[in-house]
Amino acid sequence: MHPMQRWFPAAAMLAIAAAMLAYGPIPQLAHYHEFADARAWLGIPNAADVLSNVGFAIVAGWGFAALAARRRDPRIARGWPGHSLFLASLLLTAIGSTWYHLAPDDARLFWDRTPIALLCAGLLLAVDAETRADPQPRWILPVLVAAAIASVEWWSLTQARGEGDLRPYLFLQAAPLVLVPSWQKLRGAPRPDRVAFGIAIALYVAAKIAELADHSIFAALGFLSGHTLKHLLCVAASAVLVANLVARFREARARPLADSILHFVGIR
């Protein structure tokens, strides 16, 4: 590896941080809480945006059910603290986003954004642990968790003062998009991991576009808003990542079955 390549991830994040500092505070979009689809269903306000969060809980439950018992397996043990934080944050996202969309306002938005920030921290923690050559220092977990919470707290405090600065929160969201593919490429992560995260990034980018086109998509389709579509695309992105982790054990399950069949027919 060329020495300059090793420093690319850190240099890229420093460049993003410098650009954000030079740009100045990034406020929340005007009328942020005015979502396109306000239809109620069975007494549930904003039903589509509320119920579409169920997918996050389903993916989180699937991940814990499939992986928790194997957390000490070498194929997942190094990254398990990050993977478990990611899965727990998915469940908290389902809860926090549901709470927010029932009655959108800034106070509830704090509980929507905090799990998302923690989810980003979990991804960084897991991929760094699994791709680095040396053991991951224990201080990284509490530092990332603290940074995630602080990024949302900063927005909340500045929002209460009428300024509303999203820069730390957006910086944390950008970090996995830059650092994870870079670490995977430079540190030689397995191809399935790189492909899975590439698909997840594409789905996430599509989700952000859908979010910005919330009203336009609802006007065009009439039955689905951009924000609801954002939730569904993010659920799909998280499902791809969990499926990739579960697939690490698929070959191990298939091999004993194949050996049993070969032994039965007398080849082994």
LUMKE-852482 format. One record per residue (C-alpha): x, y, z; residue in one letter. Coordinates in steps of 0.1 Angstrom, whole numbers, always signed. Layout:
<sites>
<site><X>X</X><Y>Y</Y><Z>Z</Z><code>a</code></site>
...
</sites>
This chain:
<sites>
<site><X>+0</X><Y>+0</Y><Z>+0</Z><code>m</code></site>
<site><X>+13</X><Y>+35</Y><Z>-9</Z><code>h</code></site>
<site><X>+19</X><Y>+56</Y><Z>+22</Z><code>p</code></site>
<site><X>-4</X><Y>+83</Y><Z>+9</Z><code>m</code></site>
<site><X>-33</X><Y>+58</Y><Z>+6</Z><code>q</code></site>
<site><X>-31</X><Y>+50</Y><Z>+43</Z><code>r</code></site>
<site><X>-39</X><Y>+86</Y><Z>+52</Z><code>w</code></site>
<site><X>-67</X><Y>+91</Y><Z>+26</Z><code>f</code></site>
<site><X>-96</X><Y>+83</Y><Z>+50</Z><code>p</code></site>
<site><X>-84</X><Y>+107</Y><Z>+77</Z><code>a</code></site>
<site><X>-75</X><Y>+134</Y><Z>+51</Z><code>a</code></site>
<site><X>-110</X><Y>+131</Y><Z>+35</Z><code>a</code></site>
<site><X>-127</X><Y>+135</Y><Z>+68</Z><code>m</code></site>
<site><X>-105</X><Y>+165</Y><Z>+77</Z><code>l</code></site>
<site><X>-114</X><Y>+181</Y><Z>+44</Z><code>a</code></site>
<site><X>-151</X><Y>+176</Y><Z>+51</Z><code>i</code></site>
<site><X>-147</X><Y>+191</Y><Z>+86</Z><code>a</code></site>
<site><X>-128</X><Y>+221</Y><Z>+72</Z><code>a</code></site>
<site><X>-154</X><Y>+227</Y><Z>+45</Z><code>a</code></site>
<site><X>-182</X><Y>+226</Y><Z>+72</Z><code>m</code></site>
<site><X>-163</X><Y>+249</Y><Z>+94</Z><code>l</code></site>
<site><X>-158</X><Y>+274</Y><Z>+66</Z><code>a</code></site>
<site><X>-194</X><Y>+271</Y><Z>+54</Z><code>y</code></site>
<site><X>-208</X><Y>+279</Y><Z>+89</Z><code>g</code></site>
<site><X>-239</X><Y>+267</Y><Z>+107</Z><code>p</code></site>
<site><X>-262</X><Y>+244</Y><Z>+86</Z><code>i</code></site>
<site><X>-298</X><Y>+250</Y><Z>+98</Z><code>p</code></site>
<site><X>-327</X><Y>+226</Y><Z>+96</Z><code>q</code></site>
<site><X>-348</X><Y>+229</Y><Z>+65</Z><code>l</code></site>
<site><X>-377</X><Y>+253</Y><Z>+68</Z><code>a</code></site>
<site><X>-410</X><Y>+236</Y><Z>+75</Z><code>h</code></site>
<site><X>-391</X><Y>+204</Y><Z>+82</Z><code>y</code></site>
<site><X>-420</X><Y>+189</Y><Z>+102</Z><code>h</code></site>
<site><X>-446</X><Y>+194</Y><Z>+74</Z><code>e</code></site>
<site><X>-445</X><Y>+160</Y><Z>+58</Z><code>f</code></site>
<site><X>-465</X><Y>+153</Y><Z>+26</Z><code>a</code></site>
<site><X>-486</X><Y>+123</Y><Z>+38</Z><code>d</code></site>
<site><X>-506</X><Y>+133</Y><Z>+69</Z><code>a</code></site>
<site><X>-533</X><Y>+106</Y><Z>+63</Z><code>r</code></site>
<site><X>-545</X><Y>+88</Y><Z>+94</Z><code>a</code></site>
<site><X>-554</X><Y>+51</Y><Z>+95</Z><code>w</code></site>
<site><X>-571</X><Y>+32</Y><Z>+123</Z><code>l</code></site>
<site><X>-567</X><Y>+63</Y><Z>+145</Z><code>g</code></site>
<site><X>-530</X><Y>+65</Y><Z>+138</Z><code>i</code></site>
<site><X>-519</X><Y>+100</Y><Z>+127</Z><code>p</code></site>
<site><X>-494</X><Y>+102</Y><Z>+98</Z><code>n</code></site>
<site><X>-499</X><Y>+65</Y><Z>+95</Z><code>a</code></site>
<site><X>-476</X><Y>+57</Y><Z>+66</Z><code>a</code></site>
<site><X>-446</X><Y>+75</Y><Z>+81</Z><code>d</code></site>
<site><X>-453</X><Y>+59</Y><Z>+115</Z><code>v</code></site>
<site><X>-459</X><Y>+23</Y><Z>+104</Z><code>l</code></site>
<site><X>-431</X><Y>+22</Y><Z>+80</Z><code>s</code></site>
<site><X>-408</X><Y>+22</Y><Z>+110</Z><code>n</code></site>
<site><X>-418</X><Y>-13</Y><Z>+118</Z><code>v</code></site>
<site><X>-393</X><Y>-25</Y><Z>+93</Z><code>g</code></site>
<site><X>-364</X><Y>-13</Y><Z>+114</Z><code>f</code></site>
<site><X>-376</X><Y>-33</Y><Z>+144</Z><code>a</code></site>
<site><X>-380</X><Y>-64</Y><Z>+122</Z><code>i</code></site>
<site><X>-344</X><Y>-61</Y><Z>+108</Z><code>v</code></site>
<site><X>-330</X><Y>-55</Y><Z>+143</Z><code>a</code></site>
<site><X>-349</X><Y>-86</Y><Z>+157</Z><code>g</code></site>
<site><X>-337</X><Y>-107</Y><Z>+128</Z><code>w</code></site>
<site><X>-301</X><Y>-96</Y><Z>+134</Z><code>g</code></site>
<site><X>-301</X><Y>-103</Y><Z>+171</Z><code>f</code></site>
<site><X>-319</X><Y>-137</Y><Z>+166</Z><code>a</code></site>
<site><X>-295</X><Y>-148</Y><Z>+140</Z><code>a</code></site>
<site><X>-262</X><Y>-135</Y><Z>+154</Z><code>l</code></site>
<site><X>-264</X><Y>-129</Y><Z>+192</Z><code>a</code></site>
<site><X>-258</X><Y>-166</Y><Z>+200</Z><code>a</code></site>
<site><X>-228</X><Y>-166</Y><Z>+177</Z><code>r</code></site>
<site><X>-212</X><Y>-134</Y><Z>+190</Z><code>r</code></site>
<site><X>-181</X><Y>-152</Y><Z>+201</Z><code>r</code></site>
<site><X>-176</X><Y>-169</Y><Z>+167</Z><code>d</code></site>
<site><X>-144</X><Y>-157</Y><Z>+151</Z><code>p</code></site>
<site><X>-163</X><Y>-147</Y><Z>+120</Z><code>r</code></site>
<site><X>-182</X><Y>-120</Y><Z>+139</Z><code>i</code></site>
<site><X>-165</X><Y>-117</Y><Z>+174</Z><code>a</code></site>
<site><X>-142</X><Y>-88</Y><Z>+166</Z><code>r</code></site>
<site><X>-169</X><Y>-66</Y><Z>+152</Z><code>g</code></site>
<site><X>-197</X><Y>-77</Y><Z>+176</Z><code>w</code></site>
<site><X>-196</X><Y>-46</Y><Z>+198</Z><code>p</code></site>
<site><X>-202</X><Y>-25</Y><Z>+168</Z><code>g</code></site>
<site><X>-227</X><Y>-49</Y><Z>+152</Z><code>h</code></site>
<site><X>-247</X><Y>-50</Y><Z>+184</Z><code>s</code></site>
<site><X>-247</X><Y>-12</Y><Z>+187</Z><code>l</code></site>
<site><X>-259</X><Y>-11</Y><Z>+151</Z><code>f</code></site>
<site><X>-287</X><Y>-35</Y><Z>+157</Z><code>l</code></site>
<site><X>-297</X><Y>-19</Y><Z>+190</Z><code>a</code></site>
<site><X>-298</X><Y>+15</Y><Z>+173</Z><code>s</code></site>
<site><X>-320</X><Y>+1</Y><Z>+145</Z><code>l</code></site>
<site><X>-345</X><Y>-10</Y><Z>+172</Z><code>l</code></site>
<site><X>-342</X><Y>+25</Y><Z>+189</Z><code>l</code></site>
<site><X>-347</X><Y>+41</Y><Z>+155</Z><code>t</code></site>
<site><X>-380</X><Y>+22</Y><Z>+151</Z><code>a</code></site>
<site><X>-391</X><Y>+35</Y><Z>+185</Z><code>i</code></site>
<site><X>-378</X><Y>+70</Y><Z>+182</Z><code>g</code></site>
<site><X>-390</X><Y>+76</Y><Z>+147</Z><code>s</code></site>
<site><X>-424</X><Y>+63</Y><Z>+155</Z><code>t</code></site>
<site><X>-426</X><Y>+86</Y><Z>+185</Z><code>w</code></site>
<site><X>-415</X><Y>+116</Y><Z>+164</Z><code>y</code></site>
<site><X>-439</X><Y>+109</Y><Z>+134</Z><code>h</code></site>
<site><X>-469</X><Y>+106</Y><Z>+157</Z><code>l</code></site>
<site><X>-466</X><Y>+143</Y><Z>+164</Z><code>a</code></site>
<site><X>-436</X><Y>+159</Y><Z>+147</Z><code>p</code></site>
<site><X>-418</X><Y>+187</Y><Z>+165</Z><code>d</code></site>
<site><X>-382</X><Y>+196</Y><Z>+175</Z><code>d</code></site>
<site><X>-385</X><Y>+180</Y><Z>+209</Z><code>a</code></site>
<site><X>-395</X><Y>+146</Y><Z>+195</Z><code>r</code></site>
<site><X>-370</X><Y>+149</Y><Z>+166</Z><code>l</code></site>
<site><X>-342</X><Y>+146</Y><Z>+192</Z><code>f</code></site>
<site><X>-353</X><Y>+110</Y><Z>+199</Z><code>w</code></site>
<site><X>-355</X><Y>+103</Y><Z>+162</Z><code>d</code></site>
<site><X>-320</X><Y>+116</Y><Z>+154</Z><code>r</code></site>
<site><X>-301</X><Y>+102</Y><Z>+183</Z><code>t</code></site>
<site><X>-305</X><Y>+65</Y><Z>+174</Z><code>p</code></site>
<site><X>-295</X><Y>+73</Y><Z>+138</Z><code>i</code></site>
<site><X>-263</X><Y>+89</Y><Z>+151</Z><code>a</code></site>
<site><X>-256</X><Y>+59</Y><Z>+173</Z><code>l</code></site>
<site><X>-263</X><Y>+36</Y><Z>+142</Z><code>l</code></site>
<site><X>-235</X><Y>+54</Y><Z>+123</Z><code>c</code></site>
<site><X>-212</X><Y>+50</Y><Z>+153</Z><code>a</code></site>
<site><X>-220</X><Y>+13</Y><Z>+153</Z><code>g</code></site>
<site><X>-211</X><Y>+9</Y><Z>+117</Z><code>l</code></site>
<site><X>-178</X><Y>+27</Y><Z>+122</Z><code>l</code></site>
<site><X>-169</X><Y>+7</Y><Z>+152</Z><code>l</code></site>
<site><X>-177</X><Y>-27</Y><Z>+136</Z><code>a</code></site>
<site><X>-159</X><Y>-22</Y><Z>+103</Z><code>v</code></site>
<site><X>-129</X><Y>-6</Y><Z>+119</Z><code>d</code></site>
<site><X>-126</X><Y>-36</Y><Z>+143</Z><code>a</code></site>
<site><X>-130</X><Y>-62</Y><Z>+116</Z><code>e</code></site>
<site><X>-106</X><Y>-46</Y><Z>+91</Z><code>t</code></site>
<site><X>-77</X><Y>-34</Y><Z>+112</Z><code>r</code></site>
<site><X>-46</X><Y>-55</Y><Z>+118</Z><code>a</code></site>
<site><X>-43</X><Y>-49</Y><Z>+155</Z><code>d</code></site>
<site><X>-69</X><Y>-52</Y><Z>+182</Z><code>p</code></site>
<site><X>-93</X><Y>-22</Y><Z>+184</Z><code>q</code></site>
<site><X>-86</X><Y>+0</Y><Z>+215</Z><code>p</code></site>
<site><X>-114</X><Y>-2</Y><Z>+240</Z><code>r</code></site>
<site><X>-117</X><Y>+36</Y><Z>+243</Z><code>w</code></site>
<site><X>-131</X><Y>+39</Y><Z>+207</Z><code>i</code></site>
<site><X>-166</X><Y>+26</Y><Z>+217</Z><code>l</code></site>
<site><X>-174</X><Y>+51</Y><Z>+244</Z><code>p</code></site>
<site><X>-158</X><Y>+79</Y><Z>+224</Z><code>v</code></site>
<site><X>-180</X><Y>+71</Y><Z>+193</Z><code>l</code></site>
<site><X>-211</X><Y>+68</Y><Z>+214</Z><code>v</code></site>
<site><X>-204</X><Y>+101</Y><Z>+232</Z><code>a</code></site>
<site><X>-197</X><Y>+118</Y><Z>+199</Z><code>a</code></site>
<site><X>-230</X><Y>+105</Y><Z>+184</Z><code>a</code></site>
<site><X>-251</X><Y>+117</Y><Z>+213</Z><code>i</code></site>
<site><X>-232</X><Y>+150</Y><Z>+214</Z><code>a</code></site>
<site><X>-238</X><Y>+157</Y><Z>+177</Z><code>s</code></site>
<site><X>-276</X><Y>+156</Y><Z>+182</Z><code>v</code></site>
<site><X>-274</X><Y>+175</Y><Z>+215</Z><code>e</code></site>
<site><X>-255</X><Y>+202</Y><Z>+197</Z><code>w</code></site>
<site><X>-283</X><Y>+205</Y><Z>+172</Z><code>w</code></site>
<site><X>-309</X><Y>+205</Y><Z>+199</Z><code>s</code></site>
<site><X>-292</X><Y>+233</Y><Z>+219</Z><code>l</code></site>
<site><X>-285</X><Y>+255</Y><Z>+189</Z><code>t</code></site>
<site><X>-321</X><Y>+249</Y><Z>+177</Z><code>q</code></site>
<site><X>-334</X><Y>+260</Y><Z>+210</Z><code>a</code></site>
<site><X>-314</X><Y>+293</Y><Z>+206</Z><code>r</code></site>
<site><X>-329</X><Y>+298</Y><Z>+172</Z><code>g</code></site>
<site><X>-298</X><Y>+289</Y><Z>+152</Z><code>e</code></site>
<site><X>-301</X><Y>+252</Y><Z>+146</Z><code>g</code></site>
<site><X>-266</X><Y>+239</Y><Z>+135</Z><code>d</code></site>
<site><X>-267</X><Y>+204</Y><Z>+120</Z><code>l</code></site>
<site><X>-230</X><Y>+202</Y><Z>+111</Z><code>r</code></site>
<site><X>-218</X><Y>+177</Y><Z>+137</Z><code>p</code></site>
<site><X>-248</X><Y>+154</Y><Z>+130</Z><code>y</code></site>
<site><X>-243</X><Y>+156</Y><Z>+93</Z><code>l</code></site>
<site><X>-205</X><Y>+150</Y><Z>+97</Z><code>f</code></site>
<site><X>-213</X><Y>+118</Y><Z>+116</Z><code>l</code></site>
<site><X>-237</X><Y>+107</Y><Z>+89</Z><code>q</code></site>
<site><X>-210</X><Y>+113</Y><Z>+63</Z><code>a</code></site>
<site><X>-183</X><Y>+94</Y><Z>+82</Z><code>a</code></site>
<site><X>-195</X><Y>+58</Y><Z>+74</Z><code>p</code></site>
<site><X>-200</X><Y>+68</Y><Z>+37</Z><code>l</code></site>
<site><X>-164</X><Y>+78</Y><Z>+34</Z><code>v</code></site>
<site><X>-145</X><Y>+58</Y><Z>+60</Z><code>l</code></site>
<site><X>-162</X><Y>+24</Y><Z>+57</Z><code>v</code></site>
<site><X>-155</X><Y>+19</Y><Z>+19</Z><code>p</code></site>
<site><X>-120</X><Y>+33</Y><Z>+23</Z><code>s</code></site>
<site><X>-112</X><Y>+10</Y><Z>+52</Z><code>w</code></site>
<site><X>-126</X><Y>-20</Y><Z>+34</Z><code>q</code></site>
<site><X>-106</X><Y>-12</Y><Z>+2</Z><code>k</code></site>
<site><X>-73</X><Y>-3</Y><Z>+18</Z><code>l</code></site>
<site><X>-74</X><Y>-30</Y><Z>+45</Z><code>r</code></site>
<site><X>-85</X><Y>-58</Y><Z>+21</Z><code>g</code></site>
<site><X>-120</X><Y>-66</Y><Z>+34</Z><code>a</code></site>
<site><X>-137</X><Y>-96</Y><Z>+18</Z><code>p</code></site>
<site><X>-155</X><Y>-88</Y><Z>-14</Z><code>r</code></site>
<site><X>-190</X><Y>-97</Y><Z>+0</Z><code>p</code></site>
<site><X>-186</X><Y>-71</Y><Z>+27</Z><code>d</code></site>
<site><X>-176</X><Y>-44</Y><Z>+2</Z><code>r</code></site>
<site><X>-204</X><Y>-53</Y><Z>-22</Z><code>v</code></site>
<site><X>-230</X><Y>-53</Y><Z>+7</Z><code>a</code></site>
<site><X>-219</X><Y>-19</Y><Z>+19</Z><code>f</code></site>
<site><X>-218</X><Y>-5</Y><Z>-16</Z><code>g</code></site>
<site><X>-255</X><Y>-16</Y><Z>-21</Z><code>i</code></site>
<site><X>-264</X><Y>-1</Y><Z>+13</Z><code>a</code></site>
<site><X>-248</X><Y>+32</Y><Z>+3</Z><code>i</code></site>
<site><X>-267</X><Y>+33</Y><Z>-29</Z><code>a</code></site>
<site><X>-300</X><Y>+27</Y><Z>-11</Z><code>l</code></site>
<site><X>-291</X><Y>+53</Y><Z>+15</Z><code>y</code></site>
<site><X>-284</X><Y>+79</Y><Z>-12</Z><code>v</code></site>
<site><X>-317</X><Y>+71</Y><Z>-28</Z><code>a</code></site>
<site><X>-334</X><Y>+74</Y><Z>+6</Z><code>a</code></site>
<site><X>-320</X><Y>+109</Y><Z>+11</Z><code>k</code></site>
<site><X>-331</X><Y>+119</Y><Z>-24</Z><code>i</code></site>
<site><X>-366</X><Y>+106</Y><Z>-17</Z><code>a</code></site>
<site><X>-366</X><Y>+125</Y><Z>+16</Z><code>e</code></site>
<site><X>-359</X><Y>+158</Y><Z>-2</Z><code>l</code></site>
<site><X>-386</X><Y>+150</Y><Z>-28</Z><code>a</code></site>
<site><X>-412</X><Y>+141</Y><Z>-2</Z><code>d</code></site>
<site><X>-440</X><Y>+163</Y><Z>-15</Z><code>h</code></site>
<site><X>-432</X><Y>+158</Y><Z>-52</Z><code>s</code></site>
<site><X>-432</X><Y>+120</Y><Z>-49</Z><code>i</code></site>
<site><X>-465</X><Y>+120</Y><Z>-30</Z><code>f</code></site>
<site><X>-480</X><Y>+144</Y><Z>-56</Z><code>a</code></site>
<site><X>-469</X><Y>+121</Y><Z>-84</Z><code>a</code></site>
<site><X>-478</X><Y>+88</Y><Z>-69</Z><code>l</code></site>
<site><X>-507</X><Y>+97</Y><Z>-46</Z><code>g</code></site>
<site><X>-503</X><Y>+67</Y><Z>-23</Z><code>f</code></site>
<site><X>-466</X><Y>+69</Y><Z>-12</Z><code>l</code></site>
<site><X>-447</X><Y>+99</Y><Z>+0</Z><code>s</code></site>
<site><X>-410</X><Y>+105</Y><Z>-3</Z><code>g</code></site>
<site><X>-405</X><Y>+103</Y><Z>+34</Z><code>h</code></site>
<site><X>-422</X><Y>+70</Y><Z>+37</Z><code>t</code></site>
<site><X>-401</X><Y>+58</Y><Z>+8</Z><code>l</code></site>
<site><X>-371</X><Y>+70</Y><Z>+26</Z><code>k</code></site>
<site><X>-380</X><Y>+48</Y><Z>+56</Z><code>h</code></site>
<site><X>-385</X><Y>+18</Y><Z>+33</Z><code>l</code></site>
<site><X>-352</X><Y>+23</Y><Z>+15</Z><code>l</code></site>
<site><X>-333</X><Y>+27</Y><Z>+48</Z><code>c</code></site>
<site><X>-349</X><Y>-5</Y><Z>+60</Z><code>v</code></site>
<site><X>-337</X><Y>-22</Y><Z>+28</Z><code>a</code></site>
<site><X>-301</X><Y>-8</Y><Z>+33</Z><code>a</code></site>
<site><X>-300</X><Y>-22</Y><Z>+69</Z><code>s</code></site>
<site><X>-314</X><Y>-55</Y><Z>+58</Z><code>a</code></site>
<site><X>-286</X><Y>-58</Y><Z>+32</Z><code>v</code></site>
<site><X>-260</X><Y>-53</Y><Z>+59</Z><code>l</code></site>
<site><X>-276</X><Y>-78</Y><Z>+83</Z><code>v</code></site>
<site><X>-280</X><Y>-103</Y><Z>+55</Z><code>a</code></site>
<site><X>-243</X><Y>-101</Y><Z>+47</Z><code>n</code></site>
<site><X>-235</X><Y>-108</Y><Z>+84</Z><code>l</code></site>
<site><X>-258</X><Y>-138</Y><Z>+84</Z><code>v</code></site>
<site><X>-244</X><Y>-151</Y><Z>+52</Z><code>a</code></site>
<site><X>-210</X><Y>-155</Y><Z>+68</Z><code>r</code></site>
<site><X>-224</X><Y>-186</Y><Z>+86</Z><code>f</code></site>
<site><X>-243</X><Y>-200</Y><Z>+55</Z><code>r</code></site>
<site><X>-213</X><Y>-218</Y><Z>+42</Z><code>e</code></site>
<site><X>-205</X><Y>-234</Y><Z>+76</Z><code>a</code></site>
<site><X>-241</X><Y>-247</Y><Z>+78</Z><code>r</code></site>
<site><X>-241</X><Y>-260</Y><Z>+42</Z><code>a</code></site>
<site><X>-208</X><Y>-279</Y><Z>+46</Z><code>r</code></site>
<site><X>-219</X><Y>-305</Y><Z>+72</Z><code>p</code></site>
<site><X>-251</X><Y>-311</Y><Z>+52</Z><code>l</code></site>
<site><X>-230</X><Y>-318</Y><Z>+21</Z><code>a</code></site>
<site><X>-206</X><Y>-340</Y><Z>+40</Z><code>d</code></site>
<site><X>-236</X><Y>-360</Y><Z>+54</Z><code>s</code></site>
<site><X>-250</X><Y>-365</Y><Z>+19</Z><code>i</code></site>
<site><X>-216</X><Y>-377</Y><Z>+5</Z><code>l</code></site>
<site><X>-211</X><Y>-400</Y><Z>+35</Z><code>h</code></site>
<site><X>-246</X><Y>-415</Y><Z>+29</Z><code>f</code></site>
<site><X>-239</X><Y>-423</Y><Z>-7</Z><code>v</code></site>
<site><X>-206</X><Y>-439</Y><Z>+2</Z><code>g</code></site>
<site><X>-182</X><Y>-413</Y><Z>-12</Z><code>i</code></site>
<site><X>-170</X><Y>-403</Y><Z>+23</Z><code>r</code></site>
</sites>
